């Protein structure tokens, strides 16, 4: 079964509700990417890769508001 944008949005919102911690969110995105590897929509795959680099350091961090904007844009697409 394909890991959908709708599922990803729901899961990402849960992560943000736990607090904005870029390294934790990046680690979560990386784990989800590996868990669903081969079953991810190509557009979503690119987004997940962008997020899992958050765990690599502050130079790769998104702001909390940028993550929320990402969620909103994904909801509009979905």
Residue, then its C-alpha position, 0 to 999 in steps of 0.5 A: x500500500x502506498x504511503x499517501x500525502x494525506x497520511x503523511x500530513x496527518x503524521x507530520x501534524x502529530x510530530x509538530x504537536x509534540x513540539x518543534x524540534x528539527x532534529x527529532x522531526x528530521x529523524x522521524x521523516x528519515x525513519x518514515x522514508x525507510x519504513x515506506x521505501x518503495x511505496x511513496x509517491x514521487x512528490x512526497x518522496x522529495x518532501x520527505x528527503x528535504x525533511x530528513x536532512x533537518x537532523x543534519x544540523x541547524x544549517x538545514x533547519x526549516x522554521x516551524x512556520x515553514x513546516x506549517x506552510x508546507x502542511x497547508x500547501x500539501x493539504x491544498x494539493x490533496 
